[in-house]
């Protein structure tokens, strides 16, 4: 596994949020348009991304894809997230991940497994997770 360059710019908290959203979208090996639109809309409209350099999204996406191509890439991704994402944004990260997973109207097994792993890695309280999941479901329901 490649060691991170100590002189490289670390991931910003916003990069971490983007990385988790991309990871959820890529978890089933199919980046769906509805999921990519959800990520783009989040970055364009949510206050947490107000000062985010949108050009970083491609760099972050490539980082996620590179990590996913490695055997322990998911563990490495979570290590980067834990190092660079403030705890106060853990629930925000989980909410954004749930929104991406729900964006196409179908939760696939790979997405559900990754959401479970995110809950565990970010130590999201089960009741809080259930409320976040319920909100995502409500926002993405169709007639």
C-alpha positions in Angstrom: 0.0 0.0 0.0 1.3 3.5 -0.8 2.2 5.6 2.2 0.7 9.1 2.2 3.0 11.8 1.3 3.7 13.7 4.5 4.1 17.0 2.5 0.8 16.5 0.7 -2.1 18.7 1.7 -4.3 16.8 4.1 -7.9 16.3 3.5 -10.1 19.2 4.6 -13.2 18.4 6.6 -15.2 19.2 3.4 -13.0 16.8 1.4 -13.8 14.1 4.0 -17.6 14.7 3.5 -17.2 14.5 -0.3 -15.0 11.4 0.0 -17.7 9.6 2.1 -20.4 10.6 -0.4 -18.4 9.4 -3.3 -17.5 6.1 -1.5 -21.3 5.4 -0.9 -22.0 6.1 -4.6 -19.1 3.9 -5.7 -19.8 1.1 -3.2 -21.8 -0.9 -5.7 -19.3 -0.2 -8.5 -21.9 1.9 -10.3 -21.8 5.7 -10.0 -25.4 6.6 -10.8 -26.3 10.1 -12.2 -28.8 10.7 -9.4 -26.1 10.1 -6.8 -23.6 12.3 -8.5 -26.3 15.1 -8.8 -27.0 14.7 -5.1 -23.3 15.1 -4.3 -23.1 18.1 -6.6 -26.2 19.7 -5.0 -24.9 19.2 -1.5 -21.6 20.8 -2.3 -23.3 23.7 -4.1 -25.9 24.4 -1.5 -25.1 23.3 2.0 -23.5 25.8 4.4 -20.7 23.4 5.4 -19.4 23.7 1.8 -19.6 27.5 1.6 -15.9 28.0 1.3 -15.1 24.7 -0.5 -13.0 24.7 -3.6 -15.2 22.7 -5.9 -12.2 21.8 -8.1 -11.1 19.6 -5.1 -13.9 17.2 -5.9 -12.0 15.5 -8.7 -8.9 15.0 -6.6 -11.0 13.6 -3.7 -12.9 11.3 -6.1 -9.6 10.0 -7.5 -8.3 9.4 -4.0 -11.4 7.3 -3.2 -11.1 5.3 -6.4 -7.4 4.7 -5.8 -8.1 3.6 -2.2 -10.9 1.3 -3.4 -8.5 -0.4 -5.7 -6.3 -1.5 -2.8 -7.0 -4.4 -0.5 -7.3 -2.4 2.7 -8.5 0.7 1.0 -11.7 1.1 2.9 -9.8 1.0 6.2 -7.3 3.6 4.8 -10.2 5.8 3.8 -11.7 5.6 7.3 -8.3 6.4 8.8 -8.1 9.5 6.7 -11.7 10.5 7.7 -11.0 10.0 11.4 -7.8 12.1 11.1 -9.3 15.0 9.2 -13.0 15.2 10.0 -14.0 17.0 13.3 -16.3 14.9 15.5 -19.0 17.6 15.3 -19.4 16.7 11.6 -19.7 12.9 12.1 -23.5 13.0 12.0 -23.4 15.4 9.0 -21.2 12.9 7.2 -23.6 10.1 7.9 -26.6 12.2 6.8 -24.9 13.1 3.5 -24.0 9.4 3.0 -27.6 8.4 3.6 -28.8 11.0 1.2 -26.5 9.8 -1.6 -27.5 6.1 -0.9 -31.2 7.1 -1.1 -30.9 9.4 -4.1 -31.8 6.8 -6.8 -34.7 5.4 -4.8 -33.0 2.0 -4.1 -30.7 1.0 -1.3 -28.4 -1.7 -2.6 -26.7 -4.3 -0.4 -23.2 -2.7 -0.9 -24.6 0.7 0.1 -26.3 -0.7 3.2 -23.0 -2.4 4.3 -21.0 0.7 3.8 -23.6 2.8 5.7 -23.3 0.3 8.5 -19.5 0.6 8.4 -19.8 4.4 8.5 -22.1 4.2 11.5 -19.5 2.0 13.3 -16.4 3.9 12.3 -17.9 7.3 13.2 -19.5 5.9 16.3 -23.0 7.2 15.4 -25.5 6.5 18.1 -28.1 4.0 16.9 -31.1 6.2 17.7 -29.4 9.2 16.0 -28.6 7.0 13.0 -32.2 5.8 12.8 -33.5 9.4 12.8 -31.0 10.4 10.1 -32.0 7.4 8.0 -35.7 8.2 8.4 -35.1 11.7 7.2 -33.2 10.5 4.1 -36.0 8.1 3.4 -38.6 10.8 3.8 -36.7 13.2 1.5 -36.3 10.7 -1.3 -39.6 8.9 -1.4 -41.4 8.9 -4.7 -45.1 8.4 -5.5 
